[in-house]
Amino acid sequence: MTQQRMIDRMTLDRSTISAIEQWLDTARTDGAIALIDKEETWTSFDCVAKIRNLTRVKRVGHAGTLDPLATGLLVLCFGKATKDIESLQEGVKTYDVTIRLGADSTTDDRGGECVERNAQPIDAELIRSSLMTFVGEIDQTPPAFSAVRHQGRRQYDLARNGIEFTPKTRRITIHEISNVSVNWPNVQCTITCSRGTYIRSIARDLGALLGCGGYVWTLRRTASGQHTVEHALRIDELRELLQPREVA
């Protein structure tokens, strides 16, 4: 079985599906982890609720939220492993992102209301050099539509209800930005960052820096700590594996 080095939990992924019965028993007794490849439009809570129902494990939580329009790695903890969520969240995250320049979005991604700027194409080297200014420790302002709490309430609840507030900045680290490709108005890259980083904020702030607006077009988490999305299972695959038990 694949195990977490620091937490030592049995993990369900593509390499361990043949031992799913052992994993399921462990999830219900000692606690276990599963690597899920989240689909677009699903919320992280949707995934938790669906898999809780499939496995019949009462306590299920995730180690790091993904936006509804984002896809990729979601680390789920079952039973006693839910107490390890905080430690798992500390792992470095890696994302593949496509940033769309030339417009602003109310949610800082394509799910919001977008306003075109009618911007002229910007030199690719200027875009690359501007993007690289985000590498290192920076103060970042989370999107208004985010799960961050403001005075006890989720920011997305305040934003949806039209309540004005000023999001608080927080210190995060962008460890690396690589694989940069510019094809106006799109910028594709890979971002490796610390816990608490909002890629939507990077897209928004890059657009502001360039004076043209910017938001996330696509976003995929490819790694969290030592875990990678290549080993993760889609929910439909997990459903098929657990179908006989679901009927029983």
C-alpha positions in Angstrom: 0.0 0.0 0.0 1.1 3.6 -0.7 1.6 5.4 2.6 2.0 8.9 3.8 5.6 9.2 5.0 4.8 11.8 7.7 1.3 10.5 8.7 1.6 6.8 7.8 -1.9 6.3 6.4 -3.1 3.7 3.9 -3.8 5.5 0.6 -6.2 4.5 -2.2 -4.9 5.4 -5.6 -4.4 3.8 -9.0 -1.6 1.6 -7.7 -3.6 0.2 -4.8 -7.1 -0.4 -6.2 -6.6 -4.2 -6.1 -6.6 -3.9 -2.3 -9.7 -1.7 -2.1 -11.4 -4.1 0.4 -8.5 -3.8 2.8 -8.5 0.0 2.3 -12.2 0.3 3.0 -11.9 -1.7 6.2 -9.0 0.5 7.2 -10.9 3.7 6.4 -13.7 2.6 8.7 -11.3 1.6 11.6 -7.9 3.1 11.6 -8.5 5.9 9.1 -7.2 6.1 5.5 -6.6 8.5 2.5 -7.9 8.5 -1.1 -6.6 10.5 -4.0 -9.4 11.9 -6.2 -9.2 13.6 -9.6 -12.0 16.2 -9.2 -14.2 17.0 -12.2 -15.1 20.5 -13.4 -18.2 22.1 -11.8 -18.1 19.8 -8.8 -17.4 21.6 -5.5 -15.0 20.0 -3.0 -18.0 19.5 -0.7 -19.9 17.7 -3.5 -17.0 15.3 -3.8 -16.9 14.7 0.0 -20.6 14.1 0.2 -20.7 11.7 -2.8 -17.8 9.7 -1.6 -19.1 9.6 2.0 -22.2 8.0 0.6 -20.3 5.5 -1.6 -18.0 4.3 1.2 -20.4 4.6 4.1 -17.7 6.2 6.2 -19.3 8.9 8.3 -16.3 11.2 8.7 -14.8 12.4 5.5 -12.9 15.6 4.8 -10.6 17.1 2.2 -7.1 18.5 2.6 -7.4 21.7 0.5 -10.4 23.2 -1.4 -10.6 23.3 -5.1 -12.8 25.9 -6.9 -15.8 24.5 -8.7 -14.3 25.3 -12.1 -10.9 23.8 -11.1 -10.0 20.1 -11.7 -7.4 17.8 -10.4 -6.1 16.4 -7.2 -8.3 16.4 -4.1 -6.8 14.5 -1.1 -9.6 13.0 1.0 -9.3 11.8 4.6 -11.5 9.1 6.1 -12.4 8.3 9.7 -9.5 8.8 12.1 -7.3 10.2 9.3 -9.4 13.4 9.3 -7.3 14.6 12.2 -4.3 14.7 9.7 -6.0 17.2 7.4 -4.1 20.1 8.9 -0.7 18.5 8.3 -1.6 17.5 4.8 -2.7 21.0 3.9 0.8 22.3 4.7 2.2 20.5 1.6 3.4 22.5 -1.4 0.8 22.6 -4.2 1.3 22.6 -8.0 -1.1 23.9 -10.5 -1.4 24.1 -14.3 -3.2 27.3 -15.2 -4.4 29.2 -18.3 -4.8 32.9 -17.6 -7.0 34.9 -20.0 -5.8 38.5 -20.3 -7.8 41.5 -21.7 -10.8 41.3 -19.4 -11.9 41.3 -15.7 -14.1 38.9 -14.0 -16.2 39.4 -10.8 -15.0 36.0 -9.5 -11.5 36.2 -11.1 -12.3 33.1 -13.2 -14.5 32.4 -16.2 -17.4 31.6 -14.0 -18.1 35.2 -13.1 -19.4 38.2 -15.1 -16.6 39.2 -17.5 -16.0 42.7 -18.8 -13.7 43.0 -21.9 -11.1 45.7 -21.8 -10.5 45.9 -25.6 -6.8 45.6 -24.8 -4.3 45.4 -27.6 -1.9 42.4 -27.6 1.0 42.8 -25.1 4.5 41.8 -25.8 5.1 38.2 -24.7 8.4 38.9 -23.0 6.8 41.7 -20.9 4.0 39.3 -19.9 6.6 36.7 -18.9 8.8 39.2 -16.9 5.7 40.6 -15.2 4.5 37.1 -14.2 7.9 36.3 -12.7 7.6 39.2 -10.3 5.1 37.1 -8.3 7.8 34.5 -7.4 8.8 34.6 -3.7 7.0 35.6 -0.6 4.3 38.0 -1.4 1.2 39.6 0.3 -1.8 38.4 -1.6 -5.4 39.5 -1.4 -7.9 36.5 -1.8 -10.7 36.9 -4.4 -13.9 38.4 -3.0 -15.6 35.1 -4.0 -13.6 32.7 -1.8 -13.9 30.5 1.2 -11.8 32.7 3.3 -13.6 33.9 6.4 -14.2 37.6 7.0 -15.5 38.5 10.5 -16.8 34.9 10.9 -18.5 34.7 7.5 -17.4 33.1 4.2 -16.4 35.9 1.8 -18.4 34.3 -1.0 -21.6 34.6 1.1 -20.9 38.3 1.7 -20.1 38.8 -2.0 -23.2 37.0 -3.2 -25.4 39.1 -0.9 -23.9 42.4 -2.1 -22.3 43.2 1.2 -19.3 45.4 0.8 -16.1 44.4 2.6 -12.3 44.7 2.2 -10.6 41.3 2.0 -7.5 41.0 4.2 -4.2 40.3 2.6 -2.1 37.3 3.7 1.5 36.2 3.2 2.0 33.3 0.8 4.9 31.9 -1.2 5.2 31.3 -4.9 8.0 28.8 -5.1 8.2 28.6 -8.9 6.5 29.6 -12.1 7.6 27.5 -15.0 6.5 26.2 -18.5 5.3 29.7 -19.4 3.7 29.9 -22.9 2.1 33.1 -24.2 -0.5 33.1 -27.0 -2.5 36.3 -26.6 -4.8 36.5 -24.8 -3.9 33.3 -23.1 -0.9 32.7 -20.8 -0.3 29.1 -19.8 2.1 28.2 -16.9 2.8 25.9 -14.0 2.7 27.4 -10.5 4.2 25.8 -7.4 3.1 27.5 -4.3 2.3 27.4 -0.5 -0.9 26.6 1.3 -3.4 29.4 1.1 -2.4 30.6 -2.4 -5.2 31.7 -4.8 -4.2 31.2 -8.4 -7.2 33.4 -9.3 -5.5 36.3 -7.4 -2.4 35.8 -9.4 -4.3 36.0 -12.7 -6.2 39.1 -11.5 -3.0 40.8 -10.2 -1.1 40.0 -13.4 -3.8 41.6 -15.4 -3.8 44.7 -13.1 0.0 44.9 -13.4 -0.2 44.8 -17.2 -3.1 47.2 -17.2 -5.3 44.9 -19.3 -7.3 42.8 -16.8 -6.9 39.1 -16.3 -8.7 36.0 -14.9 -8.3 32.2 -14.7 -9.6 30.3 -17.7 -8.6 26.8 -16.7 -7.0 25.5 -13.5 -5.8 22.0 -12.6 -4.1 20.9 -9.4 -1.4 18.4 -10.3 0.3 17.8 -6.9 -0.2 18.4 -3.2 2.7 17.4 -1.0 4.0 14.1 -2.1 0.8 13.1 -3.9 0.2 13.6 -7.7 -2.9 13.6 -9.8 -1.5 10.9 -12.1 -2.3 8.4 -9.4 -5.7 9.8 -8.5 -9.1 8.2 -9.3 -12.1 9.8 -10.8 -15.3 9.6 -8.8 -17.0 7.5 -11.5 -14.1 5.0 -11.3 -14.5 4.8 -7.5 -18.2 4.4 -7.9 -17.6 1.4 -10.2 -15.2 -0.2 -7.8 -17.6 0.2 -4.9 -20.8 -0.6 -6.8 -21.3 -4.1 -5.4 -21.0 -2.7 -1.8 -23.3 0.2 -2.6 -26.0 -2.3 -3.7 -25.4 -4.5 -0.7 
